[in-house]
């Protein structure tokens, strides 16, 4: 049957194809259209029968606007509404059985909702919030500017739904659904909305709605940041912290409420359970409220903050923020974006994996906000390890551990368990180089990584040499090029792989310096001129007695590593080469340029011409 759904108040023609269970067309059926009641049972007291049928079993049934509306009350409905469900019921004749199809009569989508403002600051009290509903021209989709019929106003409602489709009309601000019903031009005065999000405004009455022409508005929060993030438990004592409040990137003034911080005597305690709910503290402590007069250009500094409490067993708790924007009216507190954690110091072990059954030195670095922290009590426990140490002035706590079983070793800070662990493993890396122990500068070498005690290569290990990290291939190999050095230099190679403890012996390689010559001179010279070149080693020391070859001529450097060379008369690019003993030779290219013309030649020619002209002039005068 087509259509299977339609909008009320539009005359409809249904086309029904009646077939037997085997698919054979049945031109002898009787076809009815019934309303369904609210429980889905056909209301047979009102019947619309088919008026035409063809030989192929296709029936045509007309359903006009009166039958769609007025007839609803005739069959027992109290109100004329849409959506309503109907059914096509076909009886196929004697012993031919019956069949049915469902139809949905939907409301007419010819209402348009518009709101202003469309972007709202959470908690700010607006003088006016408008919700206007008009009728649209369904052929163009544009508003006609007319409001719906006043006859429908008593059954007219507006809903505000969130992004999940929940009706939140009564939950987001200081108004409710009763304030916005039965009115096509809603003007909510002194209104604020505290719940952030994107909302859809939907209008409807019994037979019309704004589907496809709903309005949306966005409620945005302020963002609060702190220059002391996070607060460090058992370390921050009477510190000052500056809070910055912004809305869409710009500073904003108002009242800042700091939730889960409280005034404790002469200092502010963090963390403290205050649990502000938007109107009152419910956690047993009073939150900190910073009056709008203290917030200047979106900034306020709070002094005497001490982070000396976390609930038992907790390593981190969050301080959160509420904000009431500055306005001519009262407004309300709305939750702000941003948190200020109160957390134990950060601990970073220099080894993520350690071998079982071997003594290993582990250094744990203790930091807060990126800075090393001293005098912090650190303990390691688990897998046969139970040791304590206190961080030094560099934030380092050093342990010598001998794990007896595989698994995780917990790192505790002031007896609070951190999220960081050291894993004890039976897998250990074995790393070597090829060539072994030393390599010439500029040469390539391989780092070979295997599982200790086996020939099994470790693929995907991170090998770091001279600041460069390369992953091992399927053969457990990573290839590097030795850098140039001015003297022999030893480099440390580090290798890490998930699940593996590092090679307990470590690995270094020495890059051997190969003495090299350097040539210094000008980039270009004049044809036929004499110029100097200086030859030195790669430390900058001049070389006396070096052989310099230039334009098939040989020269020897003297004091200061200097040799004087004669440029050829022919222009072009020429190579200068220097050699000396076992040093690596050096070469550079210079350009020989054409010498300038004879100085003053043009001037002499001009003077001669003037002289001849003067002599001729005098001879004429004498005659």
C-alpha positions in Angstrom: 0.0 0.0 0.0 1.2 3.5 -0.7 1.7 5.9 0.9 2.3 4.2 4.3 2.4 7.6 6.1 1.1 11.1 5.4 0.5 14.5 7.1 -3.0 15.4 8.4 -5.1 18.0 6.6 -4.0 16.8 3.1 -6.5 14.8 1.0 -5.0 11.4 0.4 -5.4 8.7 -2.3 -4.2 5.2 -1.1 -3.2 2.6 -3.6 -3.7 -0.9 -2.2 -2.4 -4.0 -3.9 -4.3 -7.1 -2.6 -2.8 -10.5 -3.2 -3.3 -14.0 -1.9 -0.8 -15.7 0.3 0.8 -17.2 -2.8 1.2 -13.8 -4.5 -1.8 -14.0 -6.8 -3.7 -10.7 -7.4 -7.2 -10.6 -5.9 -9.6 -8.3 -7.7 -12.6 -9.6 -5.6 -11.6 -8.3 -2.1 -13.5 -5.8 0.1 -11.1 -3.2 1.4 -11.8 -1.0 4.5 -9.9 1.7 6.3 -10.2 1.9 10.1 -8.8 4.0 12.8 -6.8 2.2 15.5 -7.5 3.0 19.1 -4.7 3.7 21.6 -4.2 0.0 22.2 -3.9 -0.8 18.5 -7.4 -2.3 18.1 -9.4 -1.3 14.9 -12.4 1.0 15.6 -14.9 -0.7 13.3 -17.7 1.8 14.0 -16.3 4.0 11.3 -15.6 2.6 7.9 -14.1 4.0 4.7 -14.6 1.5 1.9 -12.8 1.3 -1.4 -14.4 2.9 -4.3 -12.5 1.6 -7.3 -10.6 -1.6 -8.1 -9.0 -3.0 -11.3 -8.6 -6.5 -12.7 -5.1 -6.8 -11.2 -6.3 -6.4 -7.6 -5.2 -2.8 -7.2 -7.6 -0.7 -5.2 -7.9 3.0 -4.8 -9.3 4.6 -1.6 -9.9 8.3 -1.0 -9.4 9.7 2.5 -10.3 13.4 2.7 -9.5 16.1 5.3 -12.9 15.8 7.0 -12.5 12.1 7.5 -9.0 12.8 8.9 -10.2 15.4 11.4 -13.9 15.6 12.3 -14.4 11.8 12.0 -11.9 11.2 14.8 -14.5 12.4 17.3 -17.2 10.4 15.5 -15.4 7.1 16.3 -14.9 8.0 19.9 -11.7 10.0 20.2 -12.0 13.0 22.6 -9.7 15.2 20.5 -8.7 15.7 16.9 -5.0 14.8 17.0 -2.0 13.5 15.0 -0.2 11.3 15.0 -2.9 8.6 14.7 -2.6 5.1 13.4 -4.9 3.5 10.9 -5.2 0.2 9.2 -6.2 -1.0 5.8 -8.2 -4.2 6.2 -8.9 -6.4 3.2 -11.3 -9.4 3.0 -10.5 -11.6 0.0 -14.0 -13.1 -0.5 -15.5 -16.4 0.5 -12.8 -18.6 2.3 -10.2 -16.3 0.8 -8.9 -15.0 4.2 -7.9 -11.4 5.1 -5.0 -9.1 5.3 -4.0 -5.7 6.7 -1.5 -2.9 6.3 -0.7 -0.1 8.7 -0.8 3.7 8.0 0.5 6.5 10.1 -1.2 9.9 9.9 1.4 12.4 11.2 1.0 16.1 12.3 1.5 18.8 9.7 5.1 20.1 9.7 4.2 23.7 9.1 5.4 25.5 12.2 8.7 27.4 12.5 10.4 28.2 15.8 12.9 31.1 16.3 14.7 32.0 19.4 16.9 34.9 20.5 19.6 35.0 21.8 20.9 31.9 20.1 24.2 31.9 22.1 23.8 32.1 25.9 26.4 32.5 28.7 25.6 30.0 31.4 24.4 31.7 34.5 24.0 35.2 33.0 20.6 36.8 33.6 19.1 38.1 30.3 16.5 40.8 30.2 14.6 38.9 27.6 14.7 35.4 26.0 12.3 35.1 23.1 10.7 32.1 21.6 8.5 32.9 18.5 6.4 30.4 16.6 5.0 31.2 13.1 3.4 29.2 10.2 5.5 28.4 7.2 4.6 28.2 3.5 5.1 24.5 3.0 5.9 25.0 -0.7 8.9 27.3 0.0 9.8 26.5 3.6 9.8 30.2 4.5 7.8 31.7 7.3 4.6 33.5 6.4 5.0 35.7 9.5 1.6 34.6 10.7 1.0 32.8 14.0 -1.0 29.6 14.3 -4.7 29.8 14.9 -5.8 31.1 18.2 -8.3 28.2 18.4 -5.3 25.9 18.9 -3.5 28.0 21.5 -4.9 26.1 24.5 -3.3 22.9 23.2 -0.1 24.6 22.1 3.2 23.5 23.8 6.9 24.1 23.5 9.6 21.6 24.5 13.3 22.2 25.0 15.3 19.0 24.4 19.0 18.2 24.9 21.3 16.5 22.5 20.2 13.1 23.7 16.5 13.9 23.0 15.6 14.3 26.6 12.9 16.9 27.5 14.8 19.3 29.8 12.3 22.3 29.7 11.9 22.3 33.5 15.6 21.6 34.3 17.9 24.0 32.7 17.0 27.5 34.0 14.7 29.6 36.1 11.6 28.9 34.0 9.5 25.8 33.3 7.2 24.4 30.7 4.1 26.2 32.1 5.9 29.5 31.4 6.2 28.8 27.7 3.0 27.0 26.7 -0.1 28.4 25.1 1.8 31.4 23.7 3.1 31.9 20.1 5.3 34.8 21.2 7.1 33.9 24.4 9.1 36.6 26.2 10.9 35.3 29.2 12.2 38.2 31.2 15.0 38.1 33.8 15.9 34.7 32.5 19.1 32.6 33.0 20.1 29.1 32.0 22.7 27.3 34.0 23.1 24.0 32.2 25.5 24.1 29.2 24.8 22.3 26.0 23.1 22.6 22.6 19.3 22.6 22.8 16.5 22.2 20.3 13.2 24.1 20.7 10.2 22.1 19.4 6.7 23.5 19.1 3.5 21.5 18.6 -0.3 21.4 19.0 -2.7 18.6 18.3 -2.2 18.5 14.6 0.8 20.7 13.7 4.5 20.7 14.8 7.8 22.3 13.9 9.6 19.2 12.8 12.3 20.3 10.3 11.9 23.9 11.4 12.9 23.7 15.0 15.2 26.3 16.6 18.5 25.7 18.4 20.5 27.6 20.9 23.8 27.0 22.7 24.6 27.6 26.3 28.3 28.1 26.8 30.4 27.9 30.0 33.3 30.1 31.1 36.7 28.4 31.4 38.8 28.7 34.6 42.6 28.0 34.5 45.2 28.1 37.3 48.9 28.9 37.0 49.6 26.3 39.7 48.3 23.1 38.1 48.3 20.6 39.7 48.5 21.4 43.4 51.1 19.1 45.0 50.0 17.2 48.0 52.3 17.4 51.0 54.5 20.0 49.2 52.5 23.1 48.4 52.4 25.1 51.6 50.9 28.6 51.8 51.4 29.2 48.1 49.7 31.8 45.9 47.7 30.7 42.9 46.3 32.9 40.1 43.0 32.0 38.5 42.0 33.2 35.0 38.4 33.2 33.8 37.6 33.5 30.1 34.5 33.3 28.0 35.1 32.4 24.3 38.8 33.3 24.8 38.1 36.7 26.4 38.4 37.7 30.1 35.2 38.0 32.0 34.3 39.3 35.4 32.0 37.8 38.0 31.8 35.7 41.1 34.1 32.7 41.2 33.2 29.8 43.4 36.0 27.3 44.1 34.5 23.9 44.9 36.3 21.5 47.1 38.6 24.1 48.7 37.7 25.6 52.0 39.0 28.2 54.5 40.7 26.4 57.4 41.7 29.0 60.0 44.2 31.3 58.3 44.8 29.3 55.1 42.8 27.7 52.3 42.8 23.9 52.5 42.9 21.8 49.4 41.4 19.3 49.0 38.3 19.6 51.1 34.8 18.1 50.4 32.4 20.9 49.8 30.4 19.4 46.9 28.6 22.6 45.8 25.4 21.7 43.8 24.7 25.1 42.3 22.9 26.6 45.3 24.4 25.1 48.5 27.4 23.2 49.8 26.5 19.6 50.5 29.9 18.1 51.5 30.2 19.3 55.0 32.6 22.2 54.3 32.2 25.7 52.9 33.4 26.3 49.4 35.5 29.4 48.6 33.5 32.2 47.0 35.5 35.1 45.4 33.4 38.2 45.1 33.1 39.8 41.7 34.8 42.9 43.0 38.0 40.9 43.5 38.0 39.6 39.9 39.7 42.2 37.7 39.9 41.6 34.0 39.1 38.0 34.5 42.0 37.4 37.0 42.1 36.8 40.7 45.0 35.6 43.0 44.3 33.5 46.0 47.0 33.5 48.7 47.8 30.9 51.5 46.8 27.7 49.7 48.0 24.6 51.4 47.6 21.2 49.8 47.9 18.9 52.8 44.8 16.7 52.5 43.6 13.9 50.3 41.0 11.3 51.3 42.6 8.1 52.5 43.8 5.9 49.7 43.4 8.6 47.1 46.3 9.9 44.9 44.4 12.7 43.2 41.2 14.7 43.7 39.8 17.6 41.7 39.0 21.1 42.6 36.2 22.4 40.3 34.7 25.8 39.6 31.4 27.5 39.4 30.9 31.0 38.1 28.2 33.7 38.3 28.7 36.3 35.5 28.8 39.9 36.4 25.5 41.5 35.3 23.0 44.2 36.3 20.8 41.4 37.7 21.3 38.4 40.0 22.0 35.6 37.6 23.1 32.2 39.0 26.1 30.0 39.5 26.8 27.7 36.6 29.5 25.1 36.4 32.6 26.2 34.7 35.0 24.3 32.5 38.4 23.5 34.0 39.7 21.5 37.0 42.5 22.0 39.4 43.8 18.6 40.5 45.4 18.1 43.9 47.7 15.2 43.4 50.7 13.4 44.8 54.0 14.3 43.2 54.9 12.6 39.9 57.3 9.7 40.1 59.4 8.6 37.1 61.7 5.5 37.4 64.6 5.4 35.0 63.8 1.7 34.3 60.3 0.6 33.4 61.4 -3.1 33.4 63.9 -4.8 35.7 65.1 -8.4 35.6 64.0 -11.0 38.2 66.7 -12.4 40.4 69.3 -9.7 39.7 70.3 -6.7 41.7 69.4 -3.6 39.8 69.8 0.1 40.6 66.7 2.1 40.1 66.5 5.9 40.3 63.1 7.4 40.8 62.8 11.1 39.9 60.2 13.0 41.9 58.7 16.2 40.3 55.8 18.6 40.8 54.7 20.8 38.0 57.8 19.7 36.1 60.2 20.8 38.9 62.3 18.4 41.0 61.0 18.0 44.6 63.3 17.2 47.5 62.6 15.5 50.9 59.7 13.4 49.4 59.3 10.0 51.0 59.3 7.3 48.3 58.8 3.5 48.8 59.0 0.5 46.5 57.0 -2.6 47.4 56.1 -5.9 45.8 57.8 -8.9 44.2 60.2 -9.3 47.2 61.1 -5.6 47.3 60.3 -3.4 50.3 62.5 -0.3 50.4 62.2 3.4 51.3 64.2 6.5 50.3 63.8 10.2 50.4 64.3 12.4 47.3 67.4 14.6 47.2 67.9 18.2 46.0 67.6 17.0 42.4 64.4 15.1 43.2 66.1 11.7 42.9 65.6 8.7 45.2 68.0 5.8 44.5 67.2 2.2 45.2 69.2 -1.1 44.8 66.6 -3.8 44.5 66.6 -7.6 44.1 63.2 -8.8 42.9 62.4 -12.4 43.7 59.4 -12.9 41.4 57.9 -11.4 38.2 55.1 -8.9 38.4 54.7 -5.2 39.3 56.5 -3.2 42.0 54.4 -0.4 43.3 55.8 3.1 43.8 54.3 4.9 46.7 54.6 8.6 47.5 54.2 9.5 51.2 52.5 6.0 51.5 50.0 6.8 48.7 50.1 4.4 45.8 50.9 6.1 42.5 49.8 5.0 39.0 53.4 4.3 38.1 54.8 0.8 38.5 58.1 -1.0 37.8 57.6 -4.4 36.0 59.7 -7.3 37.0 60.3 -9.6 34.0 62.3 -12.7 33.1 63.0 -11.3 29.7 66.3 -9.4 29.4 67.8 -7.7 26.4 71.3 -8.6 25.1 72.8 -5.9 22.9 76.0 -5.9 20.8 77.4 -3.8 18.0 79.0 -4.7 14.7 81.8 -3.7 14.5 82.4 -4.3 18.2 83.3 -1.4 20.6 84.6 1.2 18.1 83.8 2.6 14.7 85.4 5.3 12.5 83.6 8.6 12.2 81.4 8.7 9.1 81.2 4.9 9.0 78.0 2.9 9.5 77.5 0.3 12.2 74.7 -2.0 13.5 73.2 -2.5 16.9 72.0 -6.1 17.3 69.3 -6.8 19.9 68.5 -10.3 21.1 66.7 -12.0 24.0 69.3 -12.8 26.6 70.5 -16.4 26.5 69.0 -17.1 23.1 69.6 -16.2 19.4 66.0 -14.8 19.2 66.1 -11.3 17.7 64.0 -8.6 19.3 62.0 -6.8 16.6 60.6 -3.3 17.3 63.0 -2.4 20.1 63.9 1.4 20.4 67.6 1.9 20.0 68.9 5.4 20.8 72.4 6.6 19.7 73.6 10.2 19.7 70.0 11.6 20.0 68.6 9.4 17.2 66.2 6.6 17.8 65.7 3.7 15.4 63.6 0.6 15.8 65.1 -2.8 15.2 64.0 -4.8 12.2 62.9 -8.4 12.0 66.6 -9.4 12.5 66.8 -7.3 15.6 69.1 -4.8 13.9 69.2 -1.0 13.8 71.8 0.8 11.6 73.5 4.1 12.4 76.1 6.4 10.9 78.9 7.5 13.3 79.1 11.3 13.6 82.2 13.4 12.9 84.2 14.1 16.0 87.3 16.2 16.7 88.8 13.5 19.0 87.9 10.0 19.9 84.6 10.0 21.8 82.6 7.3 23.6 78.8 7.2 23.1 76.2 5.4 25.3 73.6 3.3 23.4 70.3 2.7 25.1 67.8 0.1 24.1 64.2 -0.4 25.4 61.6 -2.9 24.4 58.1 -3.6 25.8 58.3 -6.5 28.3 62.1 -6.6 28.5 64.5 -5.4 31.1 67.5 -3.5 29.8 70.9 -5.2 29.3 72.4 -5.1 32.7 75.9 -4.5 31.2 74.8 -1.5 29.2 76.5 -0.7 25.9 78.9 1.9 24.6 80.7 2.5 21.4 83.7 4.7 20.7 83.8 6.8 17.6 87.4 7.2 16.3 88.5 10.5 15.0 90.2 10.5 11.6 92.4 13.6 11.3 91.2 15.8 8.5 92.6 18.8 6.7 90.7 22.0 6.2 91.4 24.7 3.5 90.5 28.3 4.0 90.7 31.0 1.2 88.7 33.5 -0.8 85.9 32.3 -3.0 87.2 34.1 -6.1 90.4 35.7 -7.4 91.5 37.8 -10.3 93.3 36.1 -13.3 97.0 36.4 -12.9 96.8 37.6 -9.2 98.6 36.1 -6.2 96.4 34.9 -3.2 96.8 33.0 0.0 95.4 29.7 1.3 95.5 28.4 4.8 95.6 24.7 5.7 94.6 23.5 9.1 93.5 20.3 10.9 89.9 19.8 12.0 90.7 21.4 15.4 91.7 24.6 13.7 95.5 24.2 14.2 97.6 25.3 11.2 99.5 22.7 9.3 103.1 23.5 8.3 104.5 21.5 5.4 101.2 20.5 3.8 101.3 20.0 0.0 98.9 22.2 -1.9 98.1 21.5 -5.6 96.5 24.2 -7.8 96.4 24.4 -11.6 98.9 21.6 -11.9 101.4 23.5 -9.7 102.5 22.3 -6.3 103.1 24.6 -3.2 104.0 23.9 0.4 102.5 25.7 3.4 104.8 27.6 5.7 104.3 29.5 8.9 100.6 29.6 10.0 99.8 26.9 7.4 99.9 29.6 4.7 100.8 29.1 1.0 100.8 31.8 -1.7 99.3 30.7 -5.0 99.4 32.2 -8.4 96.1 32.4 -10.3 96.2 31.4 -14.0 95.4 33.9 -16.8 92.5 31.8 -18.0 89.2 32.3 -16.2 87.0 29.5 -14.8 86.6 27.2 -11.8 89.7 25.6 -10.3 90.2 23.0 -7.6 92.7 23.4 -4.7 93.7 20.2 -2.9 95.7 19.8 0.3 97.5 16.7 1.6 99.6 16.0 4.6 100.8 12.6 6.0 98.0 10.4 7.2 95.5 13.2 7.4 92.4 13.0 5.2 92.9 15.3 2.2 90.8 18.3 1.6 89.6 20.1 -1.6 87.8 23.3 -2.4 86.9 25.1 -5.6 87.5 28.8 -6.3 86.6 30.9 -9.3 89.2 32.8 -11.4 87.6 36.0 -12.8 88.7 38.2 -15.7 91.0 41.1 -14.7 89.5 44.6 -15.1 90.6 46.9 -18.1 93.6 49.3 -18.0 92.8 51.9 -15.4 92.0 55.4 -17.0 92.2 54.2 -20.7 88.8 55.7 -21.5 89.8 59.0 -19.8 93.1 59.2 -21.8 91.3 58.7 -25.0 88.8 61.5 -24.1 91.7 63.9 -23.2 93.5 63.2 -26.5 90.4 63.9 -28.5 89.8 67.2 -26.7 93.5 68.1 -27.3 93.2 67.6 -31.0 90.0 69.6 -31.2 91.7 72.5 -29.3 94.7 72.5 -31.7 92.5 72.7 -34.8 90.5 75.5 -33.3 93.6 77.6 -32.7 94.8 77.1 -36.2 91.5 78.4 -37.6 91.7 81.5 -35.4 95.3 82.3 -36.6 94.1 82.3 -40.2 
